[in-house]
Amino acid sequence: MTLAWCGAARADEVVNLGRLALIQPLLERLQISQIIDRHLPPDPQLEFSHGRVLSLLLAARLCQPLALMNVPDWAERSGAEFLWDIPADKLNDDRLGRALDAFFQQRHSILASVTAEVLQFTGLKLERLHFDTTHLVMYGAYASSRPRPATALSELRGDGQLPPAHIGHGYLTDAHMIQVGLTAIVDEQGALPVFHQCLDGSRHGRRAIQEQVELLSQHLPLPPELLMVSDRGTFSAAHVARLHRHGHFVVCSMNWGDYRAMYDEHAAQLHWQKASFLSLEQQRRRQHHSSLPHEHYRIAVLKHTLTGTTTKEAVPGRLIFVHSSADEKGSRQRRTENIAKIKAGLEEIAARVQRGNARCTPAAVQRAVARLFGKRAAARYFRWELLPLTPAEKAALPPAAPHCRQPSYRFAFSFDQAAATADEKYDGIFVLFTTAPMHRYSADTVFTYFKQQPFLELLHHQSKTPLAVRPVFLKSPYRVEALVGLMQIALQVYQTLERRYRQTVTADASPLERRTTAETLLRAFNIYGVFVTHACVGRVVFATRLTSRQRAILDQLSLPTPARMLRGKLQPDPSG
């Protein structure tokens, strides 16, 4: 059926473009469709290019995440078929699936090209990157999924040679999942994703960051003095040495247990200073003279040379010991509570053994203690044992109670108060390692950068909630990874919208306006309708007026109005 555009006429029906009135011009500005088409060769048998189809699917993820089979109905209801000039009946799940198959072959290259366009649009640079991983739980059977071989990514000549991530069990769960490594630019305005990769569900953070750095180096022009920030799960001497060889710097948290002895050795010589970083809540308390506790951080620096485990390469750097007053209070409270819980539990076990409970076999007692200790750090202060009763002790016992038997053991435990007290000096302390040069990055600056790492958690949250990683009803691991890659581009577009708006806010704007989120901007476009009439030439579409808020947002972002977009997509009404 013919699609047309005209200036004004009576409407037979109203179609609510809604958020597409903002999303579609942003996708056009970032040239998403054109970038995809540049990487995927055109197929003369296809009526519509992969770029047009996938950019529409990307818009669907941003507007209303749904299964592929429901996209045609959504395109018709939302008016997406007008903005993309693709009839809804052409968007069947087979066509979308074939587009995802093609996307898989160039997934990282496409993402890198989109990143280059986003960086140009926002004016950001790849000077400091933050990395973190998350998991995506999958539902259904994936019998064709296989673990990836341990092939170095540098040996692969293209994205298509890298098999899809294995949808398998995680370390501590039976759920089917994959891991997703995400790299982002982070500053005081938030996080902007720049790259991602999918990993097998059982892969750990050290492998994840190794693959991420290799892929980044292949697809994006990384500056020689790039600073990479990550958490404790990604730290290894090999990771630090690898970045050092390429002229990059690292900031990473460390396992406190590995450096406690070094801390003890140098504790008397450490010079502590108060860190400038404060959370938003602590800033608010100070600004409003709140009576709530004013918490703070202190930092101390120690020069340290890290030696690679395999290459024995010496990498000079700094250990930054950090003390948190809030964590100190929390650690002591948790220790007190856990000690009390463990004591009470052990006393209960001792009472059951003393009563001669029929179920209190040595194996059962051992399992009960293991459950009680769990992962509580306070468990190391306790020692316990089952002591066989002597014949004299057995003879002195009173008659067994009903449903009980004469006990054969005595349960004894002890608590090391001295060890618990000695550990109090470590409360609230953790350690970072950095190779960033001191003359460019002070310890205070490095710590501030590290404390911005939680912004990546917000990105993970957004990819699983507003952008809804579920539903994923794809049995092919190739299409699953392709769809996850497309959703990462959607997350990038989502954050680009937020970032660009905040960049264009005037200096005298209110704090609330300066912190406007992408969801707030999209919500302003929840209702925007176009008129559709039925004429002899087919359906004729008429744009309506924007609200003042909608027009202000588009003007501030320098994006075209829906009327202008429709004029560029559809033919004028020949009946005039």
N, C-alpha and C positions, 0 to 999 in steps of 0.2 A: 504494500500500500504506500502511496506517495506521501512523503513528509515535506511540508512547506513551512514558510515563515511569512507572516504579514504583520502590519502595524497594529491595527485595532479592529475588532469585530465582536459579534455576539458569541458567547461560549456555549457549546453543547455540554462540555464537561470541564472540570478543573483538575489538573494533575499537580500534586505537590512535589516540586523538585527538592524542597527542603535543603538539607546540608549540601546537596550536589551543587547548589548555586555558589558555594564557596569552594568546595573540593575540586570541582572540575577545572575552574580557571587556575587553581594552584597547580594541579597536575600538568596543565598545559604550560604554565610558566616554567616548571621544572623539566619540561620536555620528556616526560616519562615514556610516552608512546614512541617518540622518535628515537630515544636511546635504545629501547628494546628492539625496534626494527633495524637499527644499525648493527646490532649484534646477531640478529637472527635472519638468515637469508630469506627473501620472499619466496613464497610458494605460489606459482601461477594458478594452482587449483583452488586456492583459498580466496573466498570473496572478500574477506576482511583480514587485515594483517594481524600478526600475533601482538604487535604493540597496541593496537586499538582494543583488542579483546582483553588483554591482560591489564591494561590501564583501567578498563571498565570493571574488571574483577577486583582490582585494587580499590577502586572507589566503593565497591560493595562492602569490602572489609572495613572501610572507614565509616560507612554509613550504617550498615545493618549486616553484621557477619551472619552468613548462612551457608548451607550446603550448596554445592555446585548445581544440583538438580533444581534448586529454587531460585537461581539467579535470573532465568527468563521472566518469571512472574514478577520478581522485584524490579527488573529493568522496565517492565511495562507500567507497574504501579508508580514508580518513582520518577518516570520521565527520562531515565538514563538513556533510553533508546533514541531520544531526540538529541541529547547533548553529544552522544557518540555516533549518531546517524547509523545505528545498527538496529534493524528490526529485532524485537525481543525473541521471536521464534528462531532466530539464527544463533542464539546463545545457549544451545543445549549443552548438557554436561559432557558430551563427547567432544564438542568443539573446544570447550574450556580445558578439558583434559589434554587434548593434543597441544594446546598452547602451553600448558604447564610442562609437558614433555620437552618441548623445544626450549623453554626457559631454563630447565635443569642443565642443559648443555653449556649454558653461558651465565649461570646464576651469579657467580662471584664477579665476573667481568661487568655484568650489567649493574650490579650494586655499586661497584667502584665508579662507574661512569655517572650514576645518579649522585653519588657522594660528591664527585667533582662539581656537578651542577649546583648541588645544595651549598657547598662551600662558597662558590661564587655568589650565590644569591644572598647568603648570610654574612659574607665577609670573614668567615672563620678560617683558621689555619690548623694544620696538623702538627702543632708544637707540643701538646700534652694530651695523651690519650689514657683513658681508664678502661680496664678490662674486668669482666665478671662473667660467670656462667649461671645458667638456670636450667631447669628440666621442663620438658613438655610431656605430659602423660597422654598416651594414645589408647584408643579403645578399638577392639576388633582383632582379627587374626592377620598376621603379617608373615605368612609362611615363607615368602620369597626373600625376606630380609636376612642378610648375612653380615657378620662382623667385617669391618674394613681390614684389609691387609696392612701390615706395618710398613708400608712403602712411604718413603720420604716424599713430602709434597713437592720438593724441588725437582724430583724426577718426573713429575707429571707435566705434560705439555698443554693441558687445557682442563677446564672445569669438567668436561664430559668424561675424562678419564678417572676422575675421583668418584668412586662409588657412593651411593647414598648412605647416610648414617644408619647404623644397625638399630632397628627398633627392638630393643631387648630389655631384660630386667635390669634395674638399677642395683646398686650395692646392697641396700638395706630394704628393698621392697620387691614384691612380685609383680608390680605394675609394669606395663610396657611403656617405655619412654625413650626419648632421645635427649641429649644435652645440646644446649645452644650457647656458644660463646659470643659475647657482644662487646664491641669496642665503641667508645663514645668520647666526644669532646665534652668536657665538664667545666663549668665555671659558676659564678654566683647566680647566673640566670637559669641554670639547670643543665640538663644533659641532652646532647644531640647525637644520635647513633650515626656511625660512619661505616661500620663493617660488622659482619657476623659470619659464623660458620656453624654447621651442625656436626655433632659428634655422636659416636655410639653411646647408648644409654649407660654403659658401665665405665666410660672414660672419666678420668679425673682431671682436676684443674691444671696440673703440670703439663699434661699432654695437650690440653685445650689451648693454653697460651702459646705453646710451641707452634702448633698448627696455625693459630691466629697470626702470629708474627710472620711466619713464612708466607701465608696468603696475603697479608698486608704488603709485604715487601714485593710480591709479584704484581699486585694490582694497583697500588697507590704509590705516588712519589713521596716517600717518607723522608723528612729532613734528617741530616746526620745527627743532630743533637736532640732528637725526640725524647721526651720523658714519658715512660710507661708506668702507670700506677695500677697495682693489683693487690689482692688480699692474700692471706696466709696460705690458702689452698693452692695457689699458683707458684709459690716460691720454690726455687731450687737453685743450687749453685750453677747448674748448667744453663738455666734461664738467664741468670745475671751475666754469665760469661758470654752467652750468645749475643745479647744486646750490646755488651761492652765491645765485642769484636766489630760490630757494625757502627760504632760511634754513638750508640743510644744510651740513655740513662734509665735507671730503674728506681722505683719506690715500691717497697713491698713489706707487708707485716710478716713477722717471724714467729716461729714456735717458741713461746716463752721458756719452756722447759729446756730448750737447747742453749739458752743464753743466760739462764739464771746464775750459773756458776761464774760467768764472766761479769755479771752485774755485781755479785758479791765481792769479787776480786777488786773492782774499781769503785765500789759504792762510796767509799770515803772521799775519793777525789772528784766525784761528779759535781758539776756546777749546775744547779737547777735554776731555771727561769720560767716565769709564767708565760704561757702561750697566749697569743692574741686571739686565737680562734674561740668563738663562743657560739653555741647553738642559737637558733632563732628564739627559742623559749628563754634562754639565759639572757639574751640581749633585751628581750621584752621585760624581764624582771628588773634589770638594771635601769632601763629607761623609765619604768613606772615606780621605781623604789619599792618593789614588792617585798613583803616580809618572808616570802618563800626562800629556801636556801639559794645562795649565789654560788653555784659550782664553778669549777675552773679546771684547766689542765696545766701541768708543769712539764717541761722537757729538759733533758740533759743529753749531751752529745759525747760520743766516744769514737775515735778513729778505729777503723777495723778493716782488715784485708781478708777478703773471701777467697778461698782456694777451690777451684773446680774439682769435682770428684773424678773426672776422667782425664781431662787435659792438664790438670794441675796448674791451670792458669791462675795467676794471682790478680785479683781485681780489687783495687783500693776503693774504700767507701767509708761510710759513717753509720754507726748504730745510733739510733735516736730512741732513748728511753722516755716513755711517756707515762705520767701519773695523772689519773683522773680522780678528783675528789668524790665525784658521784659514784664511780665504780668502786672506790675504796669502801664507801658506806654499804653499797649493795653487796659486795663480796663478803664483808663481815656479817651482814645480816643473813645471807644465804648460808654461810658456814655455820652460824649459830643454829639456824633452823634445821639444817641437815644433820648436824651433830645430835640435836635433840630427837629428831625422827629416827636416826639409826640407833641411838641408845634405847629408845622406847621399843623399837622393833626387836632388838637383840634381847631385851628383858622379857618380851613376850615369848620369843623362841625358847629362852631358858626356862620359862614357866611351863611351857608345853612339854619340854623334855623332862622336867622334874615331875610333872603329873603322870608321866608314862603314857602319853598320847600314843595310840597305836600307829599313827601315821608318822611319828617322829623317828624314822629310820635315819641312819647317817647320811644316805644319799638325799633324802628329803630335806634334812636340815641344811645340807650344803646348797641345795637349790633355793631354799628360802632365804639364806643369807645372801646369795648372789642376786636374787631379786631385790632384796632390801638395799644392798649397796648400789646396784645399778651403775650409773655413770657419775654418781656423786663423788666429787673430789675429796670430800670429808671422809670417805671410806678408808683412806690410807692411814688414818689415825687410830684405827681399831684393829685389834687382833682377837681371834676367837679360836676355840678348839673344843672337841668333844672328848671328855676324859672318862675312860671306863671306871665304873664303880668297883671298889674293892669288896671282897666278901663281907667284911665287917660293916661297910657302908650299906650294903644291900640288906644285911640283917637288921640294921637300925631303922630301916624305912617303915612307915606305917602301911597298913593294908592298902592295896590299890583301889582307887575309886571305880565305880561302875563304868564299864566300857573302856577301862584303861588297864594297863599291865604294869607290873613292877619295872621301873626304869632300870636300864643297864648303863646309862651314861649320865654324865653331868656336863652341862653346857657352861663354859666359862668364857668371858671376854674381858678385854682391857682397853682403856682409852688413853692415848698418849697426849696429855694436855700440853706438854712442853713443845711437841711438834706443832700442834695447832697454834700455840702462841707465837712460835718462831715464824710461821707462815704469814702472820699478820703484816709483817714489814713489806711483803710483796703485793698486798692488796691494792688493786687499782692500777697496777703497772703492766704495760705491754711494751713491745719493742718493734721498731721499724728499721729497715736497712735501705740505704740509698747510695747510688753511685753519682748522683748529681753533684757537680762541683760547688764547693762552699761559696765561692765568690759570686755565683749566679743564683744559687738557691740556698737561702739560710735554712736552718733547722725549723724555724717557725713557719716559713713558707712551705717547706716540704710537708710538715704536719697538717697545715691548712689544706693542701691539695689532697692528702690522704683522707681527711675528714669529709671530702666531697664525694668519696666513693659510694655512699648510700644513694646518690642520685641514680645509679644504675639499677638499684632495687626498684625504684619508681618506674623505670623503663620496663623492667620485667613485669611489674604489676599491670602496666598499661597494655602490654602485649597480650596479657591473659584476661583482661577485663573489658575496657572500652573497645579494643580491637578483637577481642574474643578469639583466642587461638582455637577454641572449639566452637562449632563442631567441625571435626575433620573426619570425613567419611570416605577416605581414599585408601584402598588396599595396597596400592603400589607404593613402595618406599621412595621411588623416584618422584612421584607426584606429591607425596607427603613433604619431602624436602623442598621441592619447588614451591609448594604453597607456603611453607614456613619462610622461605626466602622472600616470597612476595609480601608476606605479612611484615617482614622486617623492613621492607621498603615502605610499607604503609606506616609503620611506626616512625620511620625517618621523616616521612611527609607530615605526619601528625605533629612531631616535635619541631619541624621546620616552620610550620604555621605559627606555633606558639613563640618560637624564638624570633622570627621576623617581626611579629606584632610588637613584642617587647622592645625590640631594637628601634622601632619607629615611634614609640611613645614619647611624648614631649617631656622635657626635664621637670616641668612644673605639674605634671600629672600626679594624681593621688597614688599612694602606695598600692592600693587595691588595683588600680589600672595598670600599674607597672608590673604587677604579678598576674596579669590575666592569663588564663590557661587556654589550651586548645579546645578543651571541652566547652568552656564558656563561649568561645567564638563560634563554635559549631552549633551550640544551642540557640544562638541568636538567629540561626537560619533554619530552625526546625520547621517553620512555616514559610514557604515561599511558593506560590502556585503560578502555573501558566494556564492560559485558556486554550482549549483544543476544540475546533469545530470540524465538522465533516462536510466536505464540499465535493464537487464532481472530480476534482483533481486528487482527492484523497484527504488526509487529515491536515489541517492548517493550525499552526501553533502561534500563540500570541503571548509575548512577555507582559508581565504586570509590573507595577511600581514596587520598588524596594522600600522597606521602612527606613527611617532616618538612620537607625543604628546599623542596619545592614549595609547601606550605602557608605557610611562612615568607615566601616571595617574594610570594605573593598577598596575605598579610596586610600586608606592608610597603608594597605598592602600593595597598592598600585596594581590591582587585579581588575579585569574587565567585568562589566555587569552581565547578567544572564541574557539580556536583550542583545548585547554585542556578541556574546558567544553563539547565540542562536543564529544571528545573521551570518556568522562565519561558517556555520555547519549546514544550514538548510537553504534550499532554493527559495527565491521569492514566490509568492502566490501568483501564478500566471493569470488568475481571474481578476487580480488587481483590485 
